[in-house]
Amino acid sequence: MYSVLEFFKIGIGPSSSHTTGPITASRKFVTFLKHKKVFGEIDSIKIELFGSLALTGEGHGTPIAIQLGLMNYAADKVKQKHLDEVDSLDGELKLGGIRKIKFTHNDIIFNKKKKLPYHPNGIKFYAYVNEKEVATRIYYSIGGGFVVTEENAKKNKIKSSKKKLTNAFSTADELFTIAENRDLKISDII
């Protein structure tokens, strides 16, 4: 279960699926590299976008979001100077905000002809040492800035909860009726 406060987030837009999710996925990939104990060896990274991220991601700022995440900027902490930093990248990127690796805008590949199996917003990260792939991971940006790994997607972690909500509603009219009948404020219901 999530609270309404988890759905309303601060981050760059215009789409949380195309920006906040990819920032989060990029940061998680950097953490994954540290856990695999290969972070210190990585000299380049490539990212492949699938589905909606490949088709509309460029216009929605997905490449910028991915680079910000790789540089360890959190979605709610991005400032204009960080966006300017991405614009001025010249063949290098500070992975995790710590170490320089080779990186150009061409290292983000828009795979417009293929979709990944579990969700339309798929991102695959590849990490290399001397052009040899040493780590890869797939994430799905499932909306609202939420991200799941491919492993969790396989386990159906994307599906919505079947739990019955106390004050479930689908329309504003239903919400107002519940509030009136139970003598509750809308904020209490939510």
N, C-alpha and C positions, 0 to 999 in steps of 0.2 A: 504494500500500500504506500502511496505517496501523498504527501500533503500538497495543498495548492501552492505553498511557498516553494516547493521543489520545481514546479512547472514554470513559475515566473522567475526568470533569471536575467541577470545583466550580462550582455555580451554584444559583439558586433553582429550586424544583420546583413542582409535583410531576412535571412532564413536561419533559424536555429539548427535545422538539419544540415544546412550547407556551410555553416560557420562554427557555431558553438560545438556541435558534435565533432567535426573534423579537428578543431583545436584540441578537444579532450582526447580524441583518438591518437593524435600525434604525441601528446604528452604521455599517454599510456604506453605508446610504442617505445618512447625513450626510457621509461621506467622498465619496460620489458627487457630492453637491451642491457640495462644495468643488472637486472636479476639474472640474466643469462651470462653475465660477466664478460660481455663483448663490447660494452660501451666504449671503453678506452682504446679499442682497436679499430673501430669503424672509421672508414675514410670517405664513404659516400652512401647516399640513400636514394632510392627511387620510390615513387608512390604511384599506384595505379588506381584510377577512379572508375567506378562502374555505375551503370544505370543512370538514375537521375543526377547523381553527382557529376558524372561524365558529360551528360547532355546539357545541363544548365549550370553546373558548378562554377564555370568561369565568370559568368554574369553575376552570380551570387557571392563571389568572393572566396570560394573554396580554396584555391591555391594560396591565397594570402593567409587564410585561417590555418592551413596545414603548416605553412612556414612558421607562423607565430607559435604554434604548438610545439614544433620541433625545437624552437628557440626557448621553450619553457615559459611562454607567456600564457597565463590563464585567461579564459574568455572574459571574466569580469574585471580584469586588471589591464586590458589593452588600452593604451593611450595613443594619441596621434603620432608621437615620436616613434612608437614601435611599428606603426604602419609605414612611416617614412623609412625606417630601418629595413623593412622588407623590400620596399621600392628600390633601395640603393644597394641591394645585394649584388655582388660582382663575382660570381663563381664560387662563393663560400657562404657558409651558414654556421653559426655557433650552436652546435647540437647540445641541447639541454641548457643552453646559455653558458656553456663551459668551454667546449673545444671546437675548433674550426674543422669543418669537413668540406669536401668539394660538393657544391650544389648550385644548380642553375634552375631557372624556371622550366627548362625542358625535362627536368627530372620528375616532373609531375605529368603523368601520361593519362590522357582522356580516352578510355576504352569505350567508345560510343556504340560498339557492336555487340558487346557481351554484358550479361547481367550475372551477378552472383546469386546463389540459390535462395537465400533466406530473407532478403530485404532489398528494395530498390536503391538504397544508399550504401553501396559497398566501397570500402577503401582497403587496398592491400599495400602493405609497407614491405620494402626489401632493404636490408642492410648489407653492405659489402666491405670486405677488406681486400685490397689489391685486386679488385674486380671479381672476387669470389664471394658468392652469396653466403652469409653466415647466419642470417636470421630473417624470418618473414612472419608476418601476422596479418590477419584479416579482421577488420572491425566493421560494424554496421552502425550508421548514424540513424537511430530509429525515431527521431523526433524530439522536440523539446530540449535538445542538447544532450539527450541520453545516448549512450554508446554501449554496445555489447560486442564481445569477441565472437568469432566464428564458433568456438566451442559452446558458448552459451546459446547462440542462435540454434545450433544443432539440438540442444536440449530443450528447445521451445521456450527459452527465456524471454522471447519477444512477445509471446501471446499475452493478452490481457488477463487479469485476475478474474476468477469466477466467483470471488467472494461477494456476497450480497451486501450492499451498502445500506446503512440505516436510513439515509435521506437521499436516495437515488432520484435523479431527475434528468430529463433530456432536453427540456425547453425552459425558457424563462417563466412561462406561465406555470409550469409544474413547480418550479422553485418558489415562486410567489405564493402558490397554494400551500405548500409545505410550511413556509414561514408563517402564513396567516393561521393555518390550522393548529400548529404547534406553539404558536406565540414565541417564535424564535426570530432573531436577526439573521439576515442573509449570511453575514460573516460567520455566524455560529453554525449554520447548516453546512457551509463549505468547509 
